[in-house]
Amino acid sequence: MEVARHKASRRPPCGGRPPISTRFMETPMTEKSMVKADLITSIVLVVFGTAILVLSIQMPTMADYNQSIYSAPGVVPGFIGVMLILLSLSMLLRSIRRKAISEFRGGSIPKDVLTQESTRRILMTIALCVVYSFLLGKIWFPLVTFAFIFAFILLFEYDWKAAFSAQTRKVIVAAIIGIATTALVTLVFQKLFLVNLP
């Protein structure tokens, strides 16, 4: 009787199907999937940063107005493009060292790649960068920069399925980092480089 009761307790409900919470639970990110995601993300961001750098170089300079080269409108987006390229290359090299290329060779890309959380975050990151670049010069620089940093941090740190009261600290930390970074960038460019930010 004890053996039969034990087997019955292990039998899943609903006619042999796992519980609803288990069936609809998202597949957690594994080490291999994270390495692949880093490789794809870094390549996309390198291309995007290169495009920003090229477009910023094509912007007019202030040489004709006897102004400092640091006053050129392409300085700020060019700086952002360079930093994006450097950070993305660092991620790319790290993913290669972790054998990301061999992971792709070892198996095909999963069919549900477009619905995975990592893919959604990549697309949202690109969308944030595009919106930020578009709003530069149209909205006050400190405001749009703070909004970009704040949204970028929450994109990767905030759990939309959890209660807001349990994540107040994340929101506060994101706001503090956004304010501090925006203030530092603004002071460095305006006071040190004497650049008028958009």
Sequence and secondary structure as in RCSB ss.txt:
>XXXX:A:sequence
MEVARHKASRRPPCGGRPPISTRFMETPMTEKSMVKADLITSIVLVVFGTAILVLSIQMPTMADYNQSIYSAPGV
VPGFIGVMLILLSLSMLLRSIRRKAISEFRGGSIPKDVLTQESTRRILMTIALCVVYSFLLGKIWFPLVTFAFIF
AFILLFEYDWKAAFSAQTRKVIVAAIIGIATTALVTLVFQKLFLVNLP
>XXXX:A:secstr
 HHHHHHHHHS TTTT   HHHHT      HHHHHHHHHHHHHHHHHHHHHHHHHHHTS  SGGGT  GGGSTTH
HHHHHHHHHHHHHHHHHHHHHHTTHHHHHHHS   TTGGGSHHHHHHHHHHHHHHHHHHHBTTB HHHHHHHHHH
HHHHHHH  TTS GGGGHHHHHHHHHHHHHHHHHHHHIIIIIS     
